[in-house]
Amino acid sequence: MRSIVMTSTLCLSLGLSLAATAAAQDAKVTKGEQLFVAQKCTLCHSVADKGNKKGPLDGVASKLSADDLRAWVTDAKGMTAKTKAPRKPPMKEYALPKDDVDALVAYMATLKK
């Protein structure tokens, strides 16, 4: 009986922990979407047909890893050179706090199509 109670308690704790993690991730994605708008990313990029259609990001998470997404935000010049991206003008450099970059990456990671 004691084993069942311990197992139930462990499962409940694990479930609450996963729920808290999911809620934190949802908050990060929401913050990333807000930053996407606040940083005026839609001047050059679009999501769901909103913004500049010359730079669609729909499906970007299916093509790029989170590390690549992060690199585009933090080292656009380096990624432009690495990928030989033809788009003009090149993406500008951003100096954002790590938490903001994490949030933008979390948001873009949801853009799978």
C-alpha positions as a Markdown table, in Angstrom:
| # | Residue | x | y | z |
|---|---|---|---|---|
| 1 | Met | 0.0 | 0.0 | 0.0 |
| 2 | Arg | 2.8 | 2.4 | 0.9 |
| 3 | Ser | 4.4 | 1.7 | -2.5 |
| 4 | Ile | 1.2 | 2.7 | -4.3 |
| 5 | Val | 0.9 | 5.9 | -2.3 |
| 6 | Met | 4.6 | 6.8 | -3.0 |
| 7 | Thr | 4.1 | 6.0 | -6.7 |
| 8 | Ser | 0.9 | 8.1 | -6.8 |
| 9 | Thr | 2.7 | 11.0 | -5.1 |
| 10 | Leu | 5.6 | 10.7 | -7.5 |
| 11 | Cys | 3.3 | 10.7 | -10.5 |
| 12 | Leu | 1.4 | 13.7 | -9.2 |
| 13 | Ser | 4.6 | 15.6 | -8.6 |
| 14 | Leu | 5.9 | 14.7 | -12.0 |
| 15 | Gly | 2.6 | 15.8 | -13.6 |
| 16 | Leu | 2.6 | 19.1 | -11.8 |
| 17 | Ser | 6.2 | 19.7 | -12.8 |
| 18 | Leu | 5.4 | 19.0 | -16.4 |
| 19 | Ala | 2.4 | 21.3 | -16.3 |
| 20 | Ala | 4.6 | 24.1 | -14.8 |
| 21 | Thr | 7.2 | 23.6 | -17.5 |
| 22 | Ala | 4.6 | 23.7 | -20.2 |
| 23 | Ala | 3.1 | 26.9 | -18.8 |
| 24 | Ala | 6.5 | 28.5 | -18.6 |
| 25 | Gln | 7.2 | 27.5 | -22.2 |
| 26 | Asp | 3.8 | 28.9 | -23.3 |
| 27 | Ala | 4.7 | 32.2 | -21.5 |
| 28 | Lys | 8.0 | 32.3 | -23.3 |
| 29 | Val | 6.4 | 31.7 | -26.7 |
| 30 | Thr | 3.9 | 34.4 | -26.0 |
| 31 | Lys | 6.7 | 36.8 | -25.0 |
| 32 | Gly | 8.5 | 35.9 | -28.2 |
| 33 | Glu | 5.5 | 36.6 | -30.3 |
| 34 | Gln | 5.1 | 40.0 | -28.6 |
| 35 | Leu | 8.8 | 40.7 | -29.1 |
| 36 | Phe | 8.5 | 39.8 | -32.8 |
| 37 | Val | 5.9 | 42.5 | -33.1 |
| 38 | Ala | 7.7 | 45.0 | -30.8 |
| 39 | Gln | 11.0 | 44.6 | -32.7 |
| 40 | Lys | 9.1 | 45.2 | -36.0 |
| 41 | Cys | 10.2 | 41.9 | -37.5 |
| 42 | Thr | 7.2 | 42.1 | -39.7 |
| 43 | Leu | 8.9 | 44.9 | -41.7 |
| 44 | Cys | 11.0 | 42.2 | -43.3 |
| 45 | His | 9.3 | 38.9 | -42.4 |
| 46 | Ser | 5.8 | 37.5 | -42.4 |
| 47 | Val | 4.0 | 34.9 | -40.4 |
| 48 | Ala | 0.6 | 33.6 | -41.5 |
| 49 | Asp | 0.4 | 36.2 | -44.3 |
| 50 | Lys | 0.9 | 39.1 | -41.8 |
| 51 | Gly | 4.0 | 41.2 | -42.5 |
| 52 | Asn | 6.4 | 41.4 | -45.5 |
| 53 | Lys | 5.7 | 38.4 | -47.7 |
| 54 | Lys | 9.2 | 38.6 | -49.2 |
| 55 | Gly | 10.5 | 37.0 | -45.9 |
| 56 | Pro | 8.0 | 34.4 | -44.9 |
| 57 | Leu | 8.9 | 32.5 | -41.7 |
| 58 | Asp | 6.0 | 30.0 | -41.9 |
| 59 | Gly | 7.6 | 26.6 | -41.6 |
| 60 | Val | 11.0 | 28.0 | -40.5 |
| 61 | Ala | 11.1 | 25.6 | -37.5 |
| 62 | Ser | 10.8 | 22.6 | -39.9 |
| 63 | Lys | 13.9 | 23.9 | -41.8 |
| 64 | Leu | 16.2 | 25.3 | -39.1 |
| 65 | Ser | 17.2 | 24.1 | -35.7 |
| 66 | Ala | 16.8 | 26.3 | -32.5 |
| 67 | Asp | 20.5 | 26.9 | -32.7 |
| 68 | Asp | 20.3 | 28.2 | -36.2 |
| 69 | Leu | 17.3 | 30.4 | -35.3 |
| 70 | Arg | 19.3 | 31.8 | -32.4 |
| 71 | Ala | 22.3 | 32.5 | -34.7 |
| 72 | Trp | 20.1 | 34.4 | -37.1 |
| 73 | Val | 18.9 | 36.7 | -34.3 |
| 74 | Thr | 22.3 | 37.1 | -32.6 |
| 75 | Asp | 24.7 | 36.9 | -35.6 |
| 76 | Ala | 22.8 | 37.8 | -38.8 |
| 77 | Lys | 26.0 | 38.8 | -40.7 |
| 78 | Gly | 27.6 | 35.5 | -39.9 |
| 79 | Met | 24.5 | 33.5 | -40.9 |
| 80 | Thr | 24.1 | 35.5 | -44.1 |
| 81 | Ala | 27.7 | 34.6 | -45.0 |
| 82 | Lys | 27.4 | 31.0 | -43.9 |
| 83 | Thr | 24.2 | 30.3 | -45.8 |
| 84 | Lys | 25.0 | 32.7 | -48.7 |
| 85 | Ala | 21.5 | 34.2 | -48.2 |
| 86 | Pro | 20.7 | 36.3 | -51.3 |
| 87 | Arg | 18.0 | 38.5 | -49.6 |
| 88 | Lys | 18.7 | 42.2 | -49.7 |
| 89 | Pro | 19.0 | 44.2 | -47.5 |
| 90 | Pro | 20.7 | 41.8 | -45.2 |
| 91 | Met | 19.2 | 41.3 | -41.7 |
| 92 | Lys | 20.3 | 43.9 | -39.2 |
| 93 | Glu | 22.2 | 43.0 | -36.1 |
| 94 | Tyr | 20.2 | 43.0 | -32.8 |
| 95 | Ala | 21.6 | 43.4 | -29.3 |
| 96 | Leu | 18.8 | 41.7 | -27.3 |
| 97 | Pro | 19.0 | 40.3 | -23.7 |
| 98 | Lys | 19.4 | 36.5 | -23.6 |
| 99 | Asp | 15.9 | 36.1 | -22.2 |
| 100 | Asp | 14.4 | 38.0 | -25.2 |
| 101 | Val | 16.5 | 35.9 | -27.7 |
| 102 | Asp | 15.3 | 32.8 | -25.9 |
| 103 | Ala | 11.7 | 33.9 | -26.2 |
| 104 | Leu | 12.0 | 34.8 | -29.9 |
| 105 | Val | 13.6 | 31.4 | -30.6 |
| 106 | Ala | 10.8 | 29.7 | -28.6 |
| 107 | Tyr | 8.2 | 31.5 | -30.7 |
| 108 | Met | 9.9 | 30.8 | -34.0 |
| 109 | Ala | 10.3 | 27.2 | -33.0 |
| 110 | Thr | 6.5 | 26.9 | -33.1 |
| 111 | Leu | 6.4 | 28.0 | -36.8 |
| 112 | Lys | 6.4 | 24.5 | -38.3 |
| 113 | Lys | 3.7 | 25.3 | -40.9 |
